[in-house]
Every structure is written in structure tokens, then in C-alpha cells.
């Protein structure tokens, strides 16, 4: 366990495998959100290993 996380080591990997998830770059998030009619508003990194992605409806869908 790291000092920046209260989750046991490997928990993130276990969840990714169980849910078929993957790590994404900011550009991959932009493309994924765009395909859903959303746009990336901002990415926050409150902790070293945790990012928060804020999305909003695109202007044409608002």
C-alpha cells in the first residue's frame, strides 16, 4: 500500500481485469466522450494515482 492510497495493492488491477477496463490517455477520454455527445471540461489530479475527469454536454447538445 502506498501513502497516497488506502486501497490494497493490486485492487485497481483486479477491478480493471474484472470489468474489462483500461487506462486511458487524455486524448482517448476526449474521443470516448465525443462519441457520447460530451466534451472534456477538465482533468483534476487531487492525488498522485487518481485523476478526476469532468465532462459536459457539447455545445450542440446543450
N, C-alpha and C positions, 0 to 999 in steps of 0.2 A: 504494500500500500504506500502511496506517495503522500507527501504532506499536503498536496493540493487536491486530494480526492479522498472521500470517505468510502468509496466503493472498493470492494476487494479486487486485487489484481486479476486481470483477465475477464472481469464481468462484462466490460464493453465488447470484447471479442466474442464472448459467449452469446450476447444479445444479437450481435451482427450475424453470427452463423445461424442462430435460431430463427431470425426474422428475414434472412436473405438481404441484409442491409450492406451498405458500403460507405466508406469515407468519400466525401465529395469535395472538390475544389470550389472556390467561389464562383468560377465560371460555370461549372457543372450545375451549381444551385441556380444560377441565372437562367440557364437553359431549361432546367426542370420546372422552375416557377413560371417561365414564359409559356411553356406548353400547357400550363394550367390557368393561363389568363392572369398571372400575377407578375409583379416585379420585385426585385430585391431592394428593400429600403435601406437596410444596413446590416452589418455583421458586427456583433459585440463579442469581446473575449474577456469576460469577467474573471475567468480562471485560465491558467496556462493550457489545460487539456479540455476545455469546454468552450464552445462557441455558440452564440445565440444568433439565429437567423431571423430577421424581421422582414416579412413580405407584406405587400399591399396589392389591391386590385390595380391593374394597369389603368391608365387614364381613360382608355377607350371602353373599359368595362365598368368604370365607376358610376 
